[in-house]
Amino acid sequence: MKQYGGWVVCLLLIMGLSGGLSPVRAQDCSVQPHQDAGLMTADAALARPVGVVATVAGFALYLVSSPFSALSGNSEEAWQSLVVSPANYTFKRPLGHFECEQVPQTDDKN
């Protein structure tokens, strides 16, 4: 029983830390001209690894909640919130850009 206590504490700590990243606000970003070495270092050393953990934890939560979200008809919304948003925050955002402008969507239906 003691062997599992450490894993549970570790898992709860990871989930608690990854919840503060606000992955729900993740969006595609337009590249802005400023480059701050401190922000880029903090992003590469802290935010990106935590974002990877948030993506993996979100996927695990999606797997657990998928039967319930399928019954209620919001599987796509759960997938977007739990997996896609943290992945976009981690992998699509420019390095060092924590707040960014949304890229305008263009519809080419000429």
C-alpha positions as CSV (number, residue, x, y, z in Angstrom):
1,M,0.0,0.0,0.0
2,K,2.9,2.4,0.8
3,Q,4.3,1.9,-2.7
4,Y,1.2,3.5,-4.3
5,G,1.1,6.4,-1.9
6,G,4.1,8.1,-3.6
7,W,2.7,7.7,-7.0
8,V,-0.7,9.1,-6.0
9,V,1.0,12.2,-4.4
10,C,3.1,12.7,-7.5
11,L,0.2,12.4,-9.9
12,L,-1.9,14.8,-7.8
13,L,1.0,17.3,-7.7
14,I,1.4,17.1,-11.5
15,M,-2.3,17.6,-12.1
16,G,-2.4,20.5,-9.6
17,L,0.6,22.3,-11.2
18,S,-0.7,21.7,-14.8
19,G,-4.1,23.2,-14.0
20,G,-2.6,26.7,-13.5
21,L,-1.4,27.1,-17.1
22,S,-4.8,28.1,-18.5
23,P,-4.6,25.8,-21.5
24,V,-8.2,26.6,-22.3
25,R,-7.1,30.0,-23.6
26,A,-4.6,28.4,-26.0
27,Q,-4.9,29.7,-29.6
28,D,-2.8,30.0,-32.7
29,C,-0.5,33.1,-32.4
30,S,0.8,35.6,-34.8
31,V,4.5,36.2,-34.4
32,Q,5.3,39.4,-32.7
33,P,8.6,41.2,-33.2
34,H,9.8,41.3,-29.6
35,Q,12.3,38.7,-28.3
36,D,13.0,38.6,-24.6
37,A,15.7,36.1,-23.6
38,G,14.3,35.7,-20.1
39,L,10.8,34.9,-21.3
40,M,12.2,32.4,-23.9
41,T,14.3,30.7,-21.2
42,A,11.4,30.5,-18.8
43,D,9.2,29.2,-21.5
44,A,11.6,26.5,-22.7
45,A,12.6,25.4,-19.1
46,L,9.3,25.6,-17.3
47,A,6.2,26.2,-19.4
48,R,6.9,23.7,-22.3
49,P,7.6,20.7,-20.0
50,V,4.6,21.5,-17.9
51,G,2.6,21.8,-21.1
52,V,3.7,18.4,-22.2
53,V,2.6,17.0,-18.8
54,A,-0.7,18.8,-19.1
55,T,-1.3,17.3,-22.6
56,V,-0.5,13.8,-21.4
57,A,-2.7,14.3,-18.2
58,G,-5.5,15.7,-20.4
59,F,-5.3,12.7,-22.6
60,A,-5.5,10.4,-19.6
61,L,-8.5,12.3,-18.2
62,Y,-10.1,12.2,-21.7
63,L,-9.8,8.4,-21.7
64,V,-11.4,8.2,-18.3
65,S,-14.2,10.6,-19.1
66,S,-14.9,9.5,-22.7
67,P,-17.7,7.0,-21.9
68,F,-19.5,9.7,-20.0
69,S,-18.9,12.4,-22.6
70,A,-20.0,10.0,-25.3
71,L,-23.3,9.4,-23.5
72,S,-23.9,13.1,-23.1
73,G,-22.9,13.9,-26.7
74,N,-19.9,16.2,-26.1
75,S,-17.0,14.0,-26.9
76,E,-15.5,16.5,-29.4
77,E,-15.8,19.3,-26.8
78,A,-14.0,17.2,-24.2
79,W,-11.3,16.3,-26.7
80,Q,-10.7,19.9,-27.6
81,S,-10.6,21.1,-24.0
82,L,-8.6,18.3,-22.5
83,V,-6.1,17.4,-25.3
84,V,-6.0,19.8,-28.2
85,S,-5.9,23.1,-26.2
86,P,-2.9,22.0,-24.0
87,A,-1.2,20.6,-27.1
88,N,-1.6,23.9,-29.0
89,Y,-0.3,25.8,-26.0
90,T,2.7,23.6,-25.9
91,F,3.6,23.0,-29.5
92,K,2.0,25.8,-31.6
93,R,2.8,28.9,-29.6
94,P,6.0,30.8,-30.4
95,L,8.8,30.5,-27.8
96,G,8.5,33.2,-25.2
97,H,5.0,34.4,-26.2
98,F,2.6,33.7,-23.3
99,E,0.0,36.2,-24.4
100,C,-0.5,36.5,-28.1
101,E,-2.9,37.8,-30.7
102,Q,-5.2,35.4,-32.4
103,V,-4.4,34.7,-36.1
104,P,-7.3,35.9,-38.2
105,Q,-9.0,33.1,-40.0
106,T,-9.4,33.5,-43.7
107,D,-12.0,31.8,-45.8
108,D,-11.0,31.5,-49.4
109,K,-14.3,30.7,-51.0
110,N,-14.0,32.6,-54.3
